[in-house]
Amino acid sequence: MSIKIKYVHSPIGRNKKQKEAVRCLGFTRLNQVKEFPDNPSIRGIIKKIPHLIQVVEG
């Protein structure tokens, strides 16, 4: 099972941990969509930066 995440907001002006979370997911540009395995570690990162990313259905 996998989950798709879309990078929608820039981390400019955010704290260091939020910037590192975006980089940890591997996002390099806005509106980029990536697919990840649906596991607790990815879910934890999603909960840290819900204002910067969007979970895509389907």
C-alpha positions in Angstrom: 0.0 0.0 0.0 1.3 3.5 -0.8 0.5 7.1 -0.3 0.9 10.1 -2.7 2.1 13.4 -1.3 2.1 16.7 -3.1 4.5 19.5 -2.1 2.3 22.7 -2.1 4.0 25.4 0.1 7.6 26.6 0.4 9.4 26.0 3.8 11.0 29.5 3.6 10.5 31.2 6.9 9.8 27.9 8.7 11.9 26.4 11.4 14.9 24.1 10.7 13.0 20.8 11.6 10.2 21.5 9.1 12.8 22.3 6.3 14.6 19.1 7.1 11.3 17.1 6.9 10.6 18.4 3.4 14.2 17.6 2.4 13.9 14.1 3.9 10.9 13.4 1.7 13.0 14.3 -1.3 11.0 17.3 -2.6 12.9 19.8 -4.7 10.2 21.9 -6.4 6.7 23.0 -5.7 3.7 21.0 -7.0 5.9 17.9 -7.1 4.1 14.6 -6.4 5.8 11.6 -4.9 4.7 8.2 -3.9 5.8 6.7 -0.6 5.0 3.4 1.3 2.2 3.9 3.8 4.1 3.2 7.1 4.3 5.0 10.5 7.6 6.8 9.7 6.1 8.6 6.7 2.8 9.3 8.6 4.9 10.9 11.3 6.6 13.2 8.8 3.2 14.1 7.3 1.9 15.1 10.7 4.9 17.4 11.3 4.3 19.4 8.1 0.6 19.3 7.1 0.7 23.0 6.2 3.4 22.4 3.5 2.2 19.2 1.8 -1.1 17.7 0.7 -2.0 14.0 0.6 -3.3 13.2 -2.9 -6.2 10.7 -3.2 -6.0 7.9 -5.7 
